[in-house]
Amino acid sequence: PGAGWGLAVAVFAWRLAGALAAPIDDCDETYNYLEPVFSLVYSAPGRWGGWQTWEYSPDFAFRTYVYLLPYAALGKALALLGLPRVAVFYAMRAANASAYAAAELSWFSALSLRLGAPTARAALWLQLCAAGCAASAA
């Protein structure tokens, strides 16, 4: 028993609303990938596009660029369409929220099969109201 269309639309709408309306936290664990992504998307020879954080610097190589590539591909496609940087930023947040909502609905379906629909609905409701989940999805 999976999530019905109404539930799926509600979960996606809730997460997308959060991505578009939630405050932008200044948190390394949340947004430290955005500067290197914008550097990949907007930098060109003779044109600066963003900062390179120390974690992505070749001097330290603490993080891999592999995680950034889907974001950079999305950002580059939107930039080529002429969208402003702010719109690209919010599109990345919306992509995160959509992936999070899809994972939530997959989890809901598995929980529903294992523990029953009433338990899955209660767990999903609690998760939708959880502040940590809202911050992670935004």
Buried (B, 14 or more C-beta within 10 A) or exposed (E): EBBEEEBBEBBBEBBBEBBEEBEEEEEEEBBBBBBBBBBBBBEEEEEEBBEEBEBBEEEEEEBEEEEBEEBBEBBBEBBEEEBEBEEBBBBBBBBBBBEBBBEBBEBBBEBBEEEEEEEBBEBBEEBBEEEEBBBBBB
